[in-house]
Structures are given as structure tokens and as C-alpha cells.
Amino acid sequence: MTHVKRMTQQKGEKEQKGQKRQKDRMPAFDIIGEVVVVEVPDGGNEKEIAKLIMKKHPRIRTVLGKAGKREGEYRTRKLKKIYGRETVTEHREHGCRFRLDVEKVYYSPREATERQRISEMVKKGESVMVFFSGIGCFPVVIAKKKPEVGIIYGIEANPDGHESALENVRINKLGHLIIPIHGNVKEKARKYFGKCDRVVMPLPKEGYRYLPEAIRCVRKKTGGMVHFYFYEHENDLFKESVKLVKDAARRTNKRVRILNKRKVLPYGPGVWKICIDFRVCGSE
Ligand SMILES: C[S@@+](CC[C@H](N)C(=O)[O-])C[C@H]1O[C@@H](n2cnc3c(N)ncnc32)[C@H](O)[C@@H]1O
């Protein structure tokens, strides 16, 4: 091997090692429009991490560090500004536009595939109810994918989430298909009892408390589908969630049939976000 060749090879090896070190230092992050949310590991250099992310993604204007767990009714978390100040952004998902303030509302780009999966099941003319609808991402994705849907309602408690939902319905030109409703599911769902073909419940932590409302929203004669999310440990996936669904059915005096049980996304060590798709049987 010539001297020059050896030098080039050594340089290549050095670069590879450097890249690997960089990769090792790079924690997982989410890109939401022009904003990045990153989990800086203990002892990690946040400025260095922000610099690396921005070098790779030149569109990014703001880098935020996770500064706590998701908490409270609105499922938001404290975020630390590492680079930039602007937290309002526009994100694109499956051809839909979502405007949101990353600091004030819940939104996770990791759940995009799940939104697609649900939208694929929606049939022509259906009335769809989305509980806990946040910035309106489930309703907007469903309406975009299935413009032949009947109507989609979305109930959201966080006023900032509701405002975002109104704006997202407008900018995606879907006002004829989606009705965003501001308030608590416990109170607002009543008006829709017996009026829906499908109910989506994307609140895995507390959503089980609203199973009776979801079941009651389904049409009495023809029945309908409910998509229920929950967190379960992999030691006994689906055990607790199936029990919760059956309990709610008993309390509402309805028959239910579980059609599908699925892992959606990993949540923590050994814990998964799961989804139970169940049918509430009608009287026909
Ligand atoms: C896990 S987030 C899901 C948001 C959105 N569906 C999504 O997929 O991005 C749950 C949402 O439910 C809202 N929420 C929590 N409890 C609620 C309630 N009782 N009634 C209405 N909305 C509620 C929160 O503010 C939050 O936006």
C-alpha cells in the first residue's frame, strides 16, 4: 500500500469514528415543522446537540429540550429553549397542514401512521366522533383521506388545542366535513349519543374513564366501532384494557365484540401504547 493510500484510509477511518461518536451523542428528537423537540441525556451538551441537529436540518429555527414528563389534563410538558424562541409552527403530515404552538398543545408526529390506519377504516357517509381531538389531526387526516365521510366531530378541552383545530380545519379547507367542539368529553359527548358510526379515543392515560360515553355515542340500531387506546405492560398486553372495555359494556348494557388488539408504539421500558378496536353491537 502506498503512503498516500494509507493516509487516505486512515483519514477515512478517523472520519467514520468521528461520525459514530457524533451519532452516539445524538439523542432521539421529533421534528415538528421548523421546531425540534429533543430529550437531552444527563450530562449531554445541549448547545452541541442543537448545533448538530440544525446542521443536518437547515430548516429548523427552534430547538427545545424536554424538561419534564407530559402531565395534566392537556398532556403538555415543560420545554426548555435551547436555540431560538419561536414555538408556533406549521407541520405537514400526509398532505395535511397543522399549525400549532408546540409549547401549548399536544402533538406527536410519531402517531402519523396510526392516524392513517384509522382513516383507512372509515367508510362512505359515516359519522365519526373523535374524543380528545387536540389540534384536530385525526379529524383532518380522516377528512383528507376520506372526503366521502359524512361528518367528523372533534371534542377538545384545551382552548389552545381547540383554536389550533379551528385554524387547521380552515387552512385544509375542510369546514364542510369537520365540527371542532371545545369542552370536556364528559359534558359535550351527550349531545351525540346514538349519532355516531365510529368513535376514536386517543387519550391512553385516562381515556378509559370515557368508555361509557364512547359506547353511548354509537348508533343504537346499527351499532358501530370504537378505537380505544391504553398503556399496557408487555408482561400481560391487553389484559387490563379488555377488562375495561367489558366493564364499560356491562355498565351501559351493551354487547361488544373485540375485533383487533394491537401494539401502537413503545411508551417506556416494557410498556406499550396499545389499541383495542371493538364493535358495539346494534339492536338490528
Ligand atoms: C394524548 S392527546 C391527543 C391529541 C390528539 N388527538 C392527537 O392525536 O394528537 C389528548 C388530548 O385530550 C385532551 N383532553 C384530555 N382530557 C379531556 C377531556 N376530558 N375532554 C376533552 N379533551 C380532553 C388534551 O387536552 C389533549 O389535547
The ligand as an ORCA input file, in Angstrom:
! r2SCAN-3c Opt
* xyz 0 1
  C     -52.922     12.444     24.003
  S     -53.597     13.999     23.452
  C     -54.161     13.551     21.826
  C     -54.423     14.754     20.967
  C     -54.740     14.431     19.502
  N     -55.901     13.596     19.358
  C     -53.568     13.778     18.829
  O     -53.674     12.608     18.455
  O     -52.545     14.429     18.666
  C     -55.065     14.050     24.394
  C     -55.852     15.346     24.249
  O     -57.054     15.214     25.013
  C     -57.355     16.443     25.643
  N     -58.211     16.092     26.784
  C     -57.849     15.483     27.938
  N     -58.929     15.242     28.714
  C     -60.000     15.701     28.021
  C     -61.394     15.720     28.280
  N     -61.903     15.223     29.419
  N     -62.223     16.244     27.355
  C     -61.719     16.757     26.193
  N     -60.408     16.764     25.884
  C     -59.557     16.247     26.790
  C     -55.995     17.047     25.964
  O     -56.063     18.437     26.096
  C     -55.162     16.597     24.766
  O     -55.149     17.562     23.757
*
